[in-house]
Amino acid sequence: MNKPRMLTIKEASKLIDGLTEFRIRQMCITGEIHCIMAGKKYLVNQSVLLEHIGEKI
C-alpha cells in the first residue's frame, strides 16, 4: 500500500504552473479540493489535486 503524498500549499503551487498559493488556499477554504489541517497548515493530497485539476482541463 502506497502512502499518500501530502503537499503544503507552497509545494502544490510549485507542482502546477498557473496555480498560485493564494488560489490553492482559497480552494481549500471553500472546499473545492479536499484538504486536511496540520496545525495551521493546509495539506493537500497530491493525487487528489492532480485529479481535480485534470477534471477542469
C-alpha positions as CSV (number, residue, x, y, z in Angstrom):
1,M,0.0,0.0,0.0
2,N,1.4,3.4,-1.0
3,K,1.3,6.2,1.5
4,P,-0.4,9.3,0.2
5,R,1.9,12.2,-0.8
6,M,0.7,15.2,1.1
7,L,1.7,18.6,-0.1
8,T,1.8,22.0,1.6
9,I,0.2,24.9,-0.3
10,K,3.6,26.1,-1.4
11,E,4.6,22.7,-2.7
12,A,1.3,22.3,-4.5
13,S,1.7,25.7,-6.2
14,K,5.2,24.7,-7.5
15,L,3.8,21.4,-8.8
16,I,1.2,23.1,-11.1
17,D,2.0,26.0,-13.2
18,G,-0.6,28.7,-13.2
19,L,-1.9,28.0,-9.7
20,T,-0.8,30.4,-7.0
21,E,-0.5,29.7,-3.3
22,F,-3.4,32.1,-2.8
23,R,-5.7,30.2,-5.3
24,I,-4.9,26.8,-3.7
25,R,-5.6,28.2,-0.2
26,Q,-8.9,29.6,-1.4
27,M,-9.8,26.2,-3.0
28,C,-9.1,24.6,0.4
29,I,-11.1,27.1,2.4
30,T,-14.1,26.8,0.1
31,G,-14.0,23.0,0.0
32,E,-13.3,22.9,-3.8
33,I,-10.5,20.5,-3.0
34,H,-10.3,18.2,-0.1
35,C,-7.5,19.0,2.4
36,I,-6.6,18.5,6.0
37,M,-5.3,20.9,8.6
38,A,-2.0,20.1,10.3
39,G,-1.7,22.7,12.9
40,K,-2.2,25.9,11.0
41,K,-1.1,24.4,7.6
42,Y,-3.3,23.0,4.9
43,L,-2.1,19.7,3.4
44,V,-3.4,18.6,0.1
45,N,-3.2,15.0,-1.3
46,Q,-1.1,15.2,-4.4
47,S,-3.1,12.6,-6.4
48,V,-6.5,14.3,-5.4
49,L,-5.2,17.7,-6.5
50,L,-4.0,16.3,-9.8
51,E,-7.3,14.5,-10.4
52,H,-9.2,17.7,-9.6
53,I,-7.1,19.8,-12.0
54,G,-7.4,17.1,-14.7
55,E,-11.2,17.3,-14.4
56,K,-11.1,21.0,-15.1
57,I,-9.0,20.8,-18.2
